[in-house]
Amino acid sequence: MTLDDLRARGLVLLGCGKMGSAMLEGWLTGALEPGHVWVRDPNPSDWLQGIDGLHLNEDLPRDPAMVLVAVKPQMMGDALPELRDLGQGGTLFVSVAAGTPISAFEAALGKGTPVIRAMPNTPAAIGRGITALVANTEGAPSLDLAEELLSAVGQTVRLESEDQMDAVTAVSGSGPAYVFHLIDCLARAAEAQGLSSDLAMALAKATVGGAGQLAEDSPKDPATLREDVTSPGGTTKAGLDVLMGELPDLMIRTVAAAADRSRELGR
């Protein structure tokens, strides 16, 4: 399947909240025209309603090339049965809904339906996300196209098996929340040292954001970057002596708890 197929047969976006809107905005910058896309959303935003030519809450095409499912997991039970007529055919289903395994799509839409499961994260809203993808046998030939579409909101990686999705959910899916908490904690620690709340938060946000960008852009690994900042007997070393005694085990337990919960939700 190619972009030309999407343009000719149409793409259906089921659910257009923050994630769906971020993807749609990326597609409309060049890959697709509004007339190529059908959006189903019960509460469309003003932005969505203002896109000329978009098929918003209209009857779906009879044989769309792709249905991208971006509804909340709790809405999946109502959403999928309505699409059963599109299963077991030439329509590719791509899901960015957390906690819904490929087997749930096959059960609802029929065996033989091409399915790709994807896990993006919230930085996709600013084009800085990372999305992990895995497909069933029928969906595998379309992974290149799915990656091309999802690259509109950031980087993509392919998984070797769906079993890895729980770990991905715990790391990159839930990970932004861990980082946001780190920023908050760093700011509170700065306040405890006498800085104003506004200054403390500005320093914490810029420090974490800048360090993350440096880690992503630098050819050096994070351990080397850490060593570059750390002078023997200096201030950074004094702080790291506290942090490195507790953070590694704490992070292992944090990710394990999130991964275990992901497995429970997927049962």
LUMMAR-149485 format. One record per atom (N, C-alpha, C): residue in one letter; x, y, z. Coordinates in steps of 0.001 Angstrom, whole numbers, padded with zeros to 6 digits, always signed. Example, Ala and Ser with C-alpha at 12.3 -4.5 7.8 and 13.67 -1.06 7.14 Angstrom:
BEGIN
A+013190-005690+007800A+012300-004500+007800A+013200-003300+007800S+012850-002250+007080S+013670-001060+007140S+012900+000030+007870
END
This chain:
BEGIN
M+000845-001191+000000M+000000+000000+000000M+000883+001246+000000T+000470+002274-000707T+001252+003490-000848T+000398+004716-000548L+001056+005873-000525L+000312+007126-000358L-000685+007338-001494D-000319+006892-002686D-001246+007022-003813D-002534+006251-003549D-002422+005083-002896D-003616+004312-002536D-004487+005103-001551L-003835+005738-000588L-004592+006538+000380L-005317+007691-000304R-004627+008325-001230R-005239+009452-001929R-006407+008993-002804A-006271+007813-003383A-007312+007326-004285A-008512+006757-003541R-008271+006028-002457R-009336+005311-001762R-009771+005973-000462G-008922+006806+000111G-009275+007525+001315G-008693+006933+002585L-008513+007803+003562L-008055+007427+004892L-009122+007842+005888V-009497+006938+006763V-010487+007218+007797V-009758+007395+009126L-009974+008524+009780L-009415+008777+011105L-010546+008679+012111L-010498+007644+012916L-011551+007380+013896L-011110+007946+015243G-011640+009113+015587G-011226+009813+016790G-010197+010883+016456C-010477+012109+016865C-009560+013197+016522C-009373+014119+017711G-008874+013535+018804G-008505+014328+019968G-007116+014917+019761K-006351+015027+020834K-005033+015644+020731K-004110+014852+019815M-004078+013529+019974M-003183+012718+019156M-003651+012694+017707G-004954+012467+017498G-005474+012437+016139G-005282+013769+015434S-005489+014864+016148S-005309+016190+015552S-003861+016449+015186A-002941+016001+016052A-001519+016184+015760A-001124+015437+014494M-001626+014214+014352M-001309+013442+013153M-001923+014076+011916L-003191+014449+012018L-003877+015038+010869L-003184+016317+010416E-002782+017140+011362E-002095+018385+011010E-000804+018088+010255G-000095+017044+010701G+001128+016665+010012G+000876+016160+008605W-000166+015364+008424W-000470+014828+007095W-000830+015937+006119L-001558+016937+006611L-002058+017985+005724L-000986+018994+005321T+000219+018835+005869T+001310+019720+005448T+001914+019287+004126G+001503+018147+003592G+002069+017736+002316G+001654+016364+001823A+001521+015388+002749A+001256+014024+002320A-000149+013856+001753L-001133+014524+002363L-002525+014346+001970L-003242+015684+001878E-004312+015704+001094E-005214+016847+001028E-006424+016559+001919P-007112+017597+002386P-008288+017366+003243P-009311+016423+002622G-009479+016480+001306G-010459+015630+000649G-010116+014160+000653H-008872+013818+001047H-008460+012414+001122H-008829+011780+002458V-009296+012601+003415V-009452+012128+004795V-010905+012239+005262W-011391+011158+005867W-012700+011113+006525W-012450+011030+008025V-013034+011935+008778V-012841+011960+010228V-014164+011679+010914R-014142+010740+011854R-015292+010478+012714R-014930+010922+014130D-015643+011914+014638D-015383+012381+015996D-016675+012996+016531P-017130+012562+017717P-018410+013057+018233P-018364+014504+018703N-017179+014983+019041N-017041+016359+019534N-015900+017056+018808P-016090+017346+017522P-014997+017935+016741P-014633+019329+017233S-013336+019603+017238S-012847+020908+017677S-013167+021973+016633D-013045+023224+017038D-013236+024327+016091D-012223+024238+014957W-010986+023846+015302W-009937+023706+014280W-010349+022674+013236L-010866+021549+013717L-011256+020469+012814L-012404+020912+011913Q-013378+021591+012492Q-014521+022047+011713Q-014147+023117+010692G-013010+023747+010885G-012596+024799+009977G-011753+024352+008807I-011506+023048+008671I-010677+022542+007575I-011559+022341+006342D-011402+023177+005353D-012200+023084+004130D-011883+021811+003361G-012926+021117+002940G-012753+019927+002122G-012648+018636+002895L-012455+018713+004214L-012358+017518+005042L-013726+016856+005166H-013756+015529+005103H-015012+014782+005258H-015238+014528+006747L-015899+015455+007408L-016084+015375+008850L-017450+014786+009179N-017419+013610+009826N-018634+012904+010238N-019592+012663+009076E-019019+012429+007905E-019807+012058+006733E-019803+010537+006580D-020623+010019+005682D-020604+008592+005396D-019208+008193+004930L-018753+007025+005390L-017404+006579+005058L-017336+006031+003640P-016156+006078+003025P-016002+005438+001715P-016212+003936+001835R-016616+003299+000769R-016936+001862+000820R-015701+001003+000998D-014558+001460+000501D-013347+000646+000547D-012127+001529+000833P-012060+002130+002032P-010921+002993+002334P-009618+002192+002385A-008537+002853+002060A-007245+002168+002109A-006817+001907+003548M-007160+002840+004448M-006713+002722+005841M-007745+003303+006783V-007882+002650+007929V-008614+003211+009060V-007625+003358+010197L-007391+004592+010636L-006499+004824+011765L-007351+005065+013003V-007228+004180+013966V-008075+004185+015157V-007374+004951+016264A-007944+006103+016630A-007341+006953+017659A-008335+007289+018760V-009303+006394+018984V-010272+006619+020060V-009688+006151+021379K-010290+006570+022470K-009849+006126+023790K-010142+004635+023938P-009272+003901+024659P-009453+002453+024787P-010839+002037+025263Q-011429+002825+026172Q-012744+002460+026702Q-013860+002603+025674M-013570+003288+024558M-014564+003457+023493M-014413+002407+022398M-013376+001580+022507M-013065+000630+021449M-014188-000382+021242G-014823-000805+022345G-015869-001806+022230G-017046-001352+021402D-017320-000058+021402D-018414+000475+020596D-017969+000816+019180A-016707+001214+019034A-016235+001713+017745A-015964+000595+016727L-015339-000493+017173L-014901-001510+016221L-016038-002271+015535P-017092-002667+016264P-018159-003409+015574P-018770-002661+014397E-018779-001328+014463E-019346-000540+013373E-018494-000630+012107L-017244-001078+012263L-016328-001145+011126L-016113-002566+010637R-016897-003495+011145R-016668-004899+010820R-016762-005170+009319D-017608-004437+008627D-017745-004659+007181D-016470-004341+006415L-015561-003582+007033L-014307-003233+006369L-013201-004231+006679G-013489-005203+007556G-012492-006193+007926G-012328-007270+006874Q-011249-008013+007018Q-010942-009165+006161Q-010839-008792+004683G-010464-007553+004427G-010348-007119+003036G-009089-006324+002810G-009185-005355+001944G-008021-004563+001583G-007812-003331+002427T-008620-003147+003476T-008471-001985+004342T-007498-002302+005472L-006480-001462+005618L-005503-001614+006686L-005994-000866+007924F-005943-001515+009080F-006293-000879+010346F-005013-000590+011125V-004855+000678+011500V-003722+001104+012318V-004284+001668+013614S-003851+001137+014750S-004370+001579+016039S-003293+002291+016838V-003648+003456+017363V-002766+004148+018300V-003406+004173+019690A-004378+003304+019904A-005070+003220+021195A-004280+002329+022144A-004001+002815+023329A-003213+002064+024300A-003991+000858+024816G-003267-000224+025070G-003831-001373+025766G-004724-002275+024958T-004886-002036+023658T-005745-002885+022839T-004868-003740+021925P-004779-005042+022171P-003886-005899+021381P-004424-006148+019978I-003543-006611+019118I-003932-006941+017752I-005037-007988+017743S-004988-008911+018686S-005997-009979+018724S-007403-009421+018914A-007537-008287+019620A-008859-007678+019813A-009412-007165+018490F-008545-006633+017637F-008980-006172+016320F-009361-007360+015443E-008579-008424+015507E-008887-009612+014712E-010200-010243+015155A-010466-010200+016475A-011726-010757+016978A-012911-009919+016530A-012749-008593+016519A-013856-007708+016167A-014065-007592+014665L-012974-007678+013906L-013041-007412+012465L-012887-008660+011617G-012468-009763+012222G-012300-011002+011495G-010845-011323+011233K-010523-012599+011306K-009168-013053+010995K-008828-012682+009558G-007568-012371+009352G-007133-011981+008017G-007159-010478+007789T-007666-009710+008771T-007676-008258+008652T-006263-007724+008883P-005732-006895+007982P-004402-006310+008212P-004462-005313+009365V-003612-005530+010372V-003622-004667+011554V-002193-004275+011919I-002020-002997+012207I-000761-002494+012755I-001085-001797+014066R-000385-002182+015111R-000565-001549+016414R+000600-000583+016643A+000282+000623+017065A+001303+001642+017264A+001150+002279+018636M+002273+002650+019239M+002255+003333+020530M+003039+004633+020413P+002339+005745+020182P+002997+007055+020197P+003044+007594+021629N+003614+008767+021814N+003560+009415+023123N+003192+010885+022970T+002945+011552+024075T+002348+012886+024005T+003224+013952+023333P+004561+013859+023334P+005329+014856+022573P+005019+014850+021072A+004236+013873+020625A+003771+013893+019230A+002996+015173+018939A+002402+015767+019965A+001610+016980+019769A+002458+018149+019270I+003782+018082+019484I+004678+019126+018974I+005673+018553+017962G+005339+017380+017397G+006203+016774+016399G+007463+016158+016953R+007514+015893+018266R+008712+015341+018894R+008429+013999+019560G+007414+013300+019080G+007079+012017+019665G+007973+010906+019146I+007776+009733+019716I+008370+008517+019168I+007304+007436+019219T+007138+006728+018121T+006068+005746+017980T+006665+004383+017677A+006272+003388+018451A+006676+002009+018202A+005560+001290+017453L+005927+000475+016457L+004942-000211+015629L+005217-001709+015583V+004122-002472+015492V+004204-003910+015270V+002958-004324+014494A+003084-005312+013638A+001986-005689+012750A+001714-007183+012823N+000468-007556+012457N+000215-008973+012221N+000729-009330+010829T+000594-010576+010453T+001163-011031+009182T+000592-010257+008008E-000707-010006+008034E-001360-009315+006919E-000982-007835+006870G-000697-007252+008029G-000377-005829+008067G+001082-005508+007795A+001961-006505+007933A+003402-006267+007810A+003815-005594+006500P+003221-005958+005341P+003642-005291+004104P+003379-003788+004068S+002539-003292+004969S+002195-001869+004970S+002909-001082+006061L+003898-001697+006715L+004609-001004+007787L+005333+000245+007287D+005866+000188+006072D+006565+001363+005533D+005616+002560+005445L+004403+002323+004965L+003436+003402+004835L+003028+003930+006210A+002804+003025+007159A+002427+003457+008507A+003531+004306+009126E+004771+003895+008918E+005881+004688+009434E+005923+006071+008790E+005661+006114+007491E+005678+007396+006788E+004625+008342+007356L+003442+007822+007649L+002378+008657+008194L+002678+009078+009633L+003156+008150+010434L+003402+008447+011837L+004654+009284+012042S+005532+009327+011050S+006707+010196+011153S+006312+011665+011117A+005058+011950+010777A+004566+013329+010818A+004569+013876+012236V+004596+013003+013242V+004583+013462+014630V+005835+013036+015391G+006895+012652+014671G+008146+012309+015351G+008811+011078+014780Q+009638+010457+015590Q+010396+009283+015179Q+009532+008019+015254T+009986+006970+014565T+009315+005675+014647T+010351+004568+014838V+009926+003505+015506V+010743+002304+015655V+009837+001096+015439R+010406+000001+014952R+009643-001240+014779R+010016-002233+015877L+009001-002941+016365L+009221-003963+017371L+009341-005330+016723E+010048-006215+017396E+010186-007578+016889E+008932-008398+017153S+008236-008098+018254S+007011-008830+018581S+006109-007939+019418E+004828-008275+019442E+003864-007472+020201E+004124-007559+021696D+004789-008632+022155D+005100-008767+023575D+005928-007593+024095Q+006676-006935+023195Q+007506-005808+023614Q+006700-004534+023866M+005446-004524+023460M+004656-003304+023548M+004411-002868+024995D+004337-003812+025925D+004128-003436+027326D+005327-002659+027858A+006530-003092+027501A+007724-002365+027925A+007794-000995+027259V+007425-000932+025979V+007416+000347+025271V+006426+001302+025936T+005247+000784+026284T+004246+001601+026961T+004801+002168+028256A+005528+001343+028993A+006069+001756+030288A+007206+002758+030152V+007937+002709+029034V+009097+003593+028865V+008720+004864+028108S+008401+004732+026823S+008140+005947+026033S+006698+006418+026143G+005751+005493+026357G+004365+005908+026496G+004128+006653+027801S+004557+006061+028904S+004385+006687+030219S+005553+007605+030571G+006674+007451+029888G+007894+008173+030231G+007777+009678+030320P+007015+010348+029418P+006888+011798+029575P+006373+012208+030951A+005491+011417+031545A+004989+011754+032883A+006111+011683+033915Y+007020+010710+033751Y+008148+010625+034672Y+009027+011868+034555V+009244+012303+033324V+010091+013477+033104V+009423+014739+033647F+008107+014861+033436F+007394+016023+033973F+007499+016054+035501H+007429+014875+036108H+007559+014812+037571H+008979+015199+037990L+009971+014781+037215L+011354+015162+037496L+011511+016686+037471I+010903+017317+036455I+010975+018781+036360I+010360+019422+037597D+009208+018927+038001D+008526+019472+039166D+009376+019299+040424C+009967+018109+040573C+010797+017847+041751C+012046+018718+041757L+012661+018903+040594L+013858+019738+040498L+013518+021189+040850A+012364+021650+040384A+011950+023015+040708A+011686+023165+042205R+011047+022189+042804R+010775+022264+044240R+012079+022252+045051A+013044+021470+044573A+014337+021450+045253A+015031+022799+045140A+014873+023457+043992A+015452+024796+043818A+014795+025802+044749E+013472+025685+044903E+012761+026564+045836E+013264+026360+047269A+013551+025105+047612A+014044+024808+048957A+015405+025442+049222Q+016124+025773+048144Q+017415+026446+048273Q+017291+027961+048166G+016064+028468+048177G+015857+029894+048268G+015465+030613+047000L+015304+029899+045882L+014913+030550+044635L+013396+030744+044595S+012952+031765+043867S+011512+031981+043709S+010924+030844+042886S+009605+030626+043007S+008969+029514+042288S+009066+029693+040779D+008911+030927+040295D+008989+031162+038852D+010387+030896+038326L+011394+031383+039028L+012773+031169+038595L+013139+029696+038687A+012708+029049+039748A+013012+027630+039919A+012428+026797+038779M+011181+027079+038418M+010540+026319+037347M+011181+026613+036002A+011525+027871+035744A+012186+028208+034481A+013512+027476+034349L+014291+027431+035416L+015573+026729+035392L+015371+025224+035194A+014394+024661+035888A+014165+023214+035789A+013712+022819+034395K+012758+023551+033829K+012266+023227+032488K+013373+023321+031445A+014109+024427+031466A+015150+024623+030465A+016278+023618+030626T+016599+023256+031861T+017679+022303+032105T+017323+020916+031578V+016127+020446+031907V+015710+019123+031448V+015507+019108+029933G+014862+020167+029404G+014654+020229+027963G+015967+020288+027200G+016898+021127+027655G+018177+021259+026977G+019018+020000+027075A+019019+019380+028252A+019784+018146+028422A+019221+017026+027545G+017893+016960+027441G+017286+015949+026579G+017659+016153+025125Q+017634+017411+024666Q+018011+017703+023285Q+019475+017366+023039L+020346+017702+024001L+021767+017384+023866L+021982+015875+023808A+021275+015136+024663A+021417+013678+024662A+020980+013080+023329E+019923+013667+022736E+019424+013143+021467E+020344+013499+020310D+020924+014689+020339D+021715+015173+019208D+023181+014760+019261S+023705+014536+020452S+025138+014275+020600S+025497+012851+020185P+026667+012647+019590P+027124+011285+019294P+027557+010538+020559K+027727+011265+021655K+028143+010634+022911K+026946+009976+023598D+027202+008892+024324D+026126+008257+025081D+025868+009063+026358P+024691+008883+026970P+024349+009685+028151P+025346+009550+029297A+025920+008361+029491A+026896+008193+030572A+028109+009087+030353T+028571+009184+029103T+029712+010053+028800T+029348+011516+028984L+028144+011895+028547L+027702+013272+028743L+027641+013617+030228R+027197+012665+031033R+027152+012891+032478R+028565+013106+033021E+029491+012290+032555E+030876+012417+033028E+031486+013749+032608D+031078+014256+031434D+031605+015536+030963D+031227+016690+031893V+030092+016538+032581V+029621+017602+033469V+030186+017445+034881T+030732+016282+035171T+031086+015923+036545T+032586+016059+036785S+032952+017021+037608S+034357+017190+037999S+034589+016470+039322P+035741+015804+039478P+036040+015133+040753P+035985+016119+041922G+035201+015762+042926G+035107+016615+044102G+034266+017860+043917G+033564+017985+042773G+032791+019191+042497G+031343+019093+042938T+030569+020096+042552T+029168+020167+042975T+028314+019070+042332T+028537+018812+041034T+027749+017781+040350T+028005+016416+040963K+029260+016146+041297K+029613+014858+041925K+028903+014715+043263A+028829+015789+044026A+028145+015718+045323A+026667+015391+045146G+026026+016005+044132G+024619+015708+043877G+024417+014297+043358L+025292+013867+042450L+025152+012530+041870L+025388+011430+042902D+026210+011700+043910D+026421+010692+044948D+025112+010337+045643V+024208+011305+045734V+022889+011041+046308V+021982+010380+045284L+021919+010982+044094L+020959+010535+043075L+021262+009123+042575M+022533+008836+042321M+022879+007539+041730M+022770+006395+042722G+022658+006728+043993G+022459+005673+044971G+021033+005156+044990E+020088+005974+044501E+018682+005606+044592E+017971+005511+043242L+018358+006335+042274L+017588+006432+041042L+017575+005153+040200P+018711+004449+040021P+018660+003265+039143P+017617+002237+039573D+017600+001884+040842D+016629+000892+041315D+015216+001451+041266L+015065+002726+041593L+013744+003351+041554L+013176+003347+040142M+014017+003630+039149M+013541+003646+037765M+013175+002245+037292I+013945+001246+037687I+013626-000133+037330I+012253-000518+037882R+012003-000155+039142R+010720-000490+039757R+009565+000305+039137T+009850+001542+038759T+008822+002378+038133T+008383+001802+036791V+009334+001475+035942V+009023+000929+034619V+008373-000446+034739A+008838-001255+035695A+008250-002582+035893A+006788-002470+036307A+006480-001525+037183A+005095-001353+037628A+004197-000937+036470A+004683-000028+035640A+003890+000412+034488A+003720-000710+033478A+004779-001477+033238A+004699-002588+032289A+003743-003669+032791D+003801-003954+034081D+002892-004960+034653D+001435-004514+034504R+001182-003227+034710R-000175-002720+034568R-000624-002787+033112S+000278-002521+032187S-000050-002627+030773S-000444-004051+030416R+000266-005021+030968R-000075-006423+030694R-001454-006772+031248E-001759-006242+032442E-003077-006502+033033E-004184-005914+032175L-003993-004705+031677L-005020-004044+030882L-005237-004736+029537G-004201-005407+029032G-004295-006056+027733G-004900-007442+027766R-005202-007932+028948R-005758-009290+029056R-007244-009313+028718
END
